[in-house]
Every structure is written in structure tokens, then in C-alpha cells.
Amino acid sequence: MRAWLVRGFWTGLFHGGVQTGTSAVGVHSPEAASAVRYIALALVVVIGVLWGALDAWRRLEGRGMVWFAAALVAGPLAGLVGVLGRSLVDQTGLEALGPALTGGAAFTALLVMGAAVVGMGVGNALPQPKPEGSR
């Protein structure tokens, strides 16, 4: 499977799940909702940074374009999964799908791409493992 599709699918699915989880917390414990929202967003960023760093450390060919395409997949997927999940939690209706597939998708795409770029910078700075048999 193509690297960009795997990264885009899993980051989009994770961010959509995070949206659903924060909505569930907001319904059951409104006073904790804002703190949980920031923590959940930080988790999405950490995953992007770590995965981007791993790709750079492994010297994945064309990693910048891979993450660009992954972000374009992750955005709309996160919007769709988020609206579907929130409809089960807080009765979000179909009217939320339009904003989720436009502004929400753009935010997710920028979040994924930005985190991956930071991660690739970190991964490029890490020392490479020495090949077997070398000094």
C-alpha cells in the first residue's frame, strides 16, 4: 500500500476519533471539555511529529510529498469520521458535514502536515545507525 495512503488514513481516523472522544467528554463532563480538547489535539500533533521523524530517520524517499498527500487524505477523512462519531454521541446532524469537510478538513490537513514537517526536521538531525561491519 502506498505510504501516503497509510499515513493519511491512520492520522485522519485518529483525529476523527479524537473529535468524537472530546465530544463525549463534553457531553458527560462539560467542565473538563476544554482541557481534554487541548490534550487530544496535542496527541494528534505528537503522532505526526513521531511518524515524520521516523520517516526522516529511515530516509524515506520523497517523504515531503508523502506527508503532503497524507495530509490531503487525512483532512476530509477526519471530518467525515468526526461528524459520524459525534452524531452518535451528541446528536450532531448532517448540517455539520459541510463545515467539517471544508474548514475542519483544512485545519486537520495543516495540523498533520505541520507536525510531520517538524518531525522530519527532528528526524534529519538524528544520527544515522552505522551499517553492519563498519567502524
Summary of the structure (lengths in Angstrom):
residues: 135
radius of gyration: 17.0
end to end distance: 35.9
largest distance: 62.4
contacts: 448
relative contact order: 0.21
helix: 84%
strand: 0%
